[in-house]
Amino acid sequence: VRLVESGGGLVRPGGSLRLSCAASGFTFSRSSMCWVRQAPGKGLEWVSTIFTGGGSPLYAASVKGRFTISRDNAENRLYLQMNGLKPEDTALYYCAKDPAGFVRGQGTQVTVSS
């Protein structure tokens, strides 16, 4: 299993970023996928899950209405569109195969600051 995140950066409050995750080494189209994050000095926090066979994605209350998870099974890619970013969204964001983040990539840093 290989998960490689990209798209992080420094953004001002209210700004947007789109994270991407390239997946390989497993059947991506048959796998539910997640985004998790880790803020400085804190544990892993589940952010969102997207399923394989349709159905609505799930979001943490802290990001619902601002973040949108999506996937491209033809390209084996997972995305996270983040709008209305807040300083408390600052974290290392991981693409993961499970909500607890046991199987995850190396992460991409998102910093929200003015």
C-alpha positions as CSV (number, residue, x, y, z in Angstrom):
1,V,0.0,0.0,0.0
2,R,1.3,3.4,-0.9
3,L,-0.5,6.7,-0.3
4,V,1.1,10.0,-1.3
5,E,-0.5,13.3,-0.3
6,S,0.1,16.7,-1.9
7,G,-1.5,20.1,-2.2
8,G,-0.8,21.5,1.3
9,G,0.6,24.9,2.0
10,L,0.2,28.2,3.8
11,V,-3.2,30.0,3.3
12,R,-4.9,32.9,5.0
13,P,-8.1,32.4,7.1
14,G,-11.1,32.1,4.7
15,G,-8.9,30.7,2.0
16,S,-9.1,27.4,0.1
17,L,-6.9,24.5,-0.7
18,R,-7.3,21.2,-2.5
19,L,-5.5,18.2,-1.2
20,S,-4.8,15.2,-3.4
21,C,-3.7,11.6,-2.6
22,A,-2.2,9.2,-5.1
23,A,-3.0,5.6,-4.1
24,S,-1.3,2.4,-5.3
25,G,-0.7,-1.2,-4.2
26,F,-4.3,-2.1,-3.5
27,T,-7.7,-2.0,-5.3
28,F,-8.5,1.6,-4.7
29,S,-12.0,1.4,-6.3
30,R,-13.0,-1.2,-3.8
31,S,-11.8,0.7,-0.8
32,S,-13.5,3.2,1.4
33,M,-11.0,6.1,1.9
34,C,-10.5,8.7,4.6
35,W,-8.7,11.9,5.4
36,V,-7.4,12.3,8.9
37,R,-5.3,15.1,10.4
38,Q,-3.0,15.8,13.3
39,A,-2.7,19.3,14.7
40,P,0.5,20.3,16.6
41,G,0.7,18.6,19.9
42,K,-2.6,16.7,19.4
43,G,-3.6,13.2,18.3
44,L,-4.9,12.0,15.0
45,E,-8.4,13.3,14.2
46,W,-10.7,11.8,11.6
47,V,-11.9,14.3,9.1
48,S,-13.9,12.6,6.4
49,T,-14.8,9.2,4.8
50,I,-15.9,8.4,1.3
51,F,-17.4,5.0,0.4
52,T,-17.1,2.8,-2.6
53,G,-20.6,2.2,-3.8
54,G,-22.2,5.6,-3.5
55,G,-23.9,6.9,-0.5
56,S,-23.1,10.2,1.2
57,P,-19.7,10.9,2.5
58,L,-19.2,11.4,6.2
59,Y,-17.6,14.5,7.8
60,A,-16.5,15.5,11.2
61,A,-18.7,18.2,12.7
62,S,-15.7,20.6,12.7
63,V,-15.4,20.6,8.9
64,K,-18.9,19.8,7.7
65,G,-20.1,22.4,5.2
66,R,-16.6,23.6,4.5
67,F,-14.7,20.5,3.3
68,T,-15.7,18.1,0.4
69,I,-14.2,14.7,-0.1
70,S,-14.2,13.1,-3.6
71,R,-12.4,10.4,-5.5
72,D,-11.4,9.4,-9.0
73,N,-11.3,5.7,-9.3
74,A,-9.9,5.8,-12.8
75,E,-6.9,7.7,-11.6
76,N,-6.7,6.1,-8.1
77,R,-6.9,9.5,-6.5
78,L,-8.6,10.9,-3.4
79,Y,-9.2,14.6,-3.0
80,L,-10.2,17.0,-0.2
81,Q,-11.5,20.4,-1.2
82,M,-11.1,22.7,1.8
83,N,-13.0,26.0,1.8
84,G,-13.4,28.6,4.5
85,L,-10.2,27.5,6.2
86,K,-9.7,28.5,9.8
87,P,-6.6,28.7,12.0
88,E,-7.8,25.6,13.8
89,D,-7.6,23.6,10.6
90,T,-3.8,23.9,10.8
91,A,-2.5,20.3,10.8
92,L,-0.7,17.6,9.0
93,Y,-3.3,16.0,6.7
94,Y,-3.1,12.3,5.9
95,C,-4.9,10.2,3.3
96,A,-5.8,6.9,5.0
97,K,-7.5,3.5,4.4
98,D,-9.2,3.6,7.8
99,P,-10.8,6.2,10.0
100,A,-8.2,5.7,12.7
101,G,-5.4,6.4,10.3
102,F,-3.5,3.1,11.0
103,V,-2.7,2.9,7.2
104,R,-1.8,6.3,6.0
105,G,0.6,8.3,3.9
106,Q,3.3,10.7,4.9
107,G,1.0,13.7,5.1
108,T,0.9,17.2,3.7
109,Q,1.1,20.2,5.9
110,V,-1.7,22.8,5.9
111,T,-1.1,26.0,7.8
112,V,-3.8,28.6,8.1
113,S,-2.5,31.9,9.3
114,S,-2.7,35.6,8.6
